[in-house]
């Protein structure tokens, strides 16, 4: 049975293989053994409670049932420390001259650190062979189940950002018009540095004054807030959970950034605690899909399984109960198999 669990040090080979299968563009999951090894070690320490909140990150993997890593997702509880988390905020400016009776209504991009200290959801990746199987949605929602069992570990606001639009040559017009003029490196290098070493160089090099959108080339203006075609499914899943776009974009590629109050995320808000029970053969045909997780941080497991809920109990198959560690009397948490406006 396929399930989601915390990454372990033994998963390094599998995570590296997954990153290699994805190709370039996944900056938070580069095909770099040293970087991924450090990410896994930090996640292990985070699940053990050994790090300060500003340093924690929780990396989850999709286990095929035999230890094979088929995907990843992650939570970054406190982004932006110590240099800040940078975004551009799209703003409107209306000016009027009484002397010549002329109005000017323009838009600008202002540098913002509004997401500093929030929790970021990211690193959502599945093996290409699993696209369309529901594996990505399981991995994405497993993060929110982790939030549901331990809200104290995460900020009141969660955010996620989409990779920005690129043409068939891999070029991003916004980067070419803005970032390329201030950073002596190509887009891929700047993006990778931001993901792996932090935002100190962004704080030092990015222009501090607002950018008037009308002064940008037309192709750069058109991609502001426009996600990469490969990020469209991720945006759809965020929307179904209640995440909204309010004009914040990535400073490099102008990809959209979305956010939602932690306790209003659909999977979290609709989750409930229950006592596990064995699903009888007679009841099995009427069972419906549910997202279910264990409530132990170190032993966290999440699975999509057929179940019935009634009177504070959730009846499911024996193998699911054992997988969740609930055969020892522990309670579990469940959420509907589909949630949100797009479910």
PyMOL commands that set and color helices and strands:
alter all, ss='L'
color gray80, all
select helices_A, chain A and resi 9-22+27-29+33-47+53-55+128-130+135-149+151-153+173-177+179-181+187-197+200-205+213-215+218-222+229-241+262-264+266-269+281-284+318-323+326-328
alter helices_A, ss='H'
color red, helices_A
select strands_A, chain A and resi 3-6+58-63+69-76+87-97+102-112+119-126+157-161+211-212+244-249+256-261+272-278+288-294+301-310+313-316+331-336
alter strands_A, ss='S'
color yellow, strands_A
deselect
rebuild
show_as cartoon
